[in-house]
């Protein structure tokens, strides 16, 4: 450590080029691991599953229903907890309201049953109103929060 370090400077005309990589004739190219993956066809989504046509049509119908006191649809507001489509194409919607004293507590579930039941392909709609877990503003989507100036 006590030795004095010397820095040498060497001037060159050009850097020595590294040798080119050579592939030997017996080199076997490995099969592309994505070839099989890319050749697969995507699994077909059933209409009643999330992402399916019927399920998305029910969600679109729910997004057309607005809370009368808040200018945001009930889906983005986070009032819809669950949407299930049975094998018989019956829609089951589990939802809540902002408070148990909500003025539309009696009429909102009926309106949702009518709207969801009118979606082509839905045989029957049933709405279950639950209070647990209670609704809070954290259940809103970012779009709803932006609409209400909370973001």
C-alpha positions in Angstrom: 0.0 0.0 0.0 2.8 2.3 0.7 4.2 1.8 -2.8 3.7 4.7 -5.1 1.3 3.9 -7.9 2.4 4.8 -11.4 0.1 5.6 -14.2 1.4 4.7 -17.6 0.1 6.4 -20.7 0.5 4.6 -24.0 -0.3 6.2 -27.3 -1.6 4.0 -30.0 -2.7 4.6 -33.6 -5.8 2.4 -33.4 -7.3 -0.2 -31.1 -6.8 -3.8 -31.9 -10.0 -5.3 -33.3 -11.3 -8.4 -31.4 -11.6 -11.6 -33.4 -15.0 -12.3 -35.0 -17.2 -15.0 -33.5 -17.2 -18.1 -35.6 -20.0 -20.7 -35.7 -18.8 -24.2 -36.2 -20.4 -26.2 -38.9 -21.8 -28.8 -36.5 -23.6 -26.0 -34.5 -27.3 -26.9 -34.0 -29.6 -24.0 -33.5 -31.9 -24.6 -30.6 -35.6 -24.5 -31.2 -37.3 -21.2 -30.4 -39.0 -21.6 -27.1 -41.8 -19.2 -28.1 -42.7 -21.1 -31.3 -45.0 -23.5 -29.5 -46.5 -20.8 -27.3 -47.2 -18.5 -30.2 -48.8 -21.3 -32.2 -51.3 -22.0 -29.5 -54.8 -20.6 -29.9 -56.2 -18.6 -27.0 -58.7 -20.5 -24.8 -62.2 -19.6 -25.7 -63.9 -17.5 -23.0 -67.4 -18.7 -22.2 -70.1 -15.9 -22.5 -71.0 -16.2 -18.8 -67.3 -15.8 -17.5 -65.6 -12.5 -16.8 -64.5 -11.2 -20.2 -67.3 -13.1 -22.0 -70.0 -11.4 -24.1 -72.9 -11.9 -21.7 -70.9 -11.0 -18.6 -69.6 -7.8 -20.2 -73.1 -6.9 -21.4 -74.4 -7.2 -17.8 -71.5 -5.0 -16.6 -72.4 -2.4 -19.4 -76.0 -2.4 -18.2 -74.9 -1.8 -14.6 -72.7 1.1 -15.8 -75.8 2.7 -17.3 -77.4 3.1 -13.8 -76.4 6.2 -11.9 -76.7 7.0 -8.2 -79.2 9.8 -8.0 -77.1 11.7 -5.4 -73.7 11.2 -6.9 -73.0 11.7 -10.7 -71.2 8.4 -11.1 -72.5 5.0 -12.2 -73.1 2.4 -9.5 -70.4 0.0 -10.9 -67.6 2.6 -10.8 -68.9 3.8 -7.5 -68.1 0.4 -6.1 -71.6 -0.5 -5.1 -71.5 -3.8 -7.1 -69.6 -6.5 -5.1 -70.2 -9.5 -7.3 -71.7 -10.4 -10.7 -72.3 -14.1 -11.4 -73.9 -15.7 -14.5 -75.2 -19.2 -13.8 -75.0 -22.0 -16.5 -78.7 -21.3 -17.2 -77.8 -17.6 -18.0 -79.4 -16.2 -14.8 -77.6 -13.1 -13.5 -76.9 -12.8 -9.8 -75.8 -9.4 -8.6 -74.5 -8.8 -5.0 -74.5 -5.1 -4.2 -74.6 -2.5 -1.4 -75.6 1.1 -1.1 -73.6 4.0 0.2 -75.6 4.0 3.5 -78.5 2.0 4.9 -80.5 5.2 5.0 -80.0 5.8 1.3 -83.3 7.2 -0.2 -83.2 4.7 -3.1 -82.8 1.7 -0.9 -86.2 0.4 -1.9 -86.1 1.3 -5.6 -82.5 0.7 -6.7 -82.4 -3.1 -6.4 -85.6 -3.3 -8.5 -84.2 -1.0 -11.1 -81.1 -3.1 -11.3 -83.1 -6.3 -11.7 -85.1 -4.8 -14.6 -82.0 -3.4 -16.3 -79.9 -6.6 -16.0 -82.9 -8.8 -16.8 -83.4 -6.8 -20.1 -79.9 -7.7 -21.3 -80.3 -10.1 -24.3 -79.3 -13.6 -23.2 -80.1 -13.1 -19.5 -82.9 -15.4 -18.4 -83.6 -14.0 -15.0 -81.9 -11.4 -12.8 -81.7 -11.4 -9.0 -80.2 -8.7 -6.8 -79.0 -9.3 -3.3 -78.6 -6.2 -1.1 -75.8 -6.7 1.5 -74.4 -4.4 4.1 -71.3 -6.3 5.0 -68.7 -5.2 4.1 -69.9 -1.6 4.3 -69.3 0.7 1.4 -66.5 3.2 1.7 -64.9 5.6 -0.9 -61.9 3.3 -1.4 -64.2 0.9 -3.3 -64.6 3.5 -6.1 -62.6 3.1 -9.4 -60.0 5.7 -10.3 -62.4 7.0 -13.0 -65.1 7.7 -10.3 -62.6 9.4 -8.0 -61.4 11.5 -10.9 -65.0 12.4 -11.8 -65.7 13.5 -8.2 -62.4 15.4 -7.9 -60.9 13.0 -5.3 -57.8 12.2 -7.3 
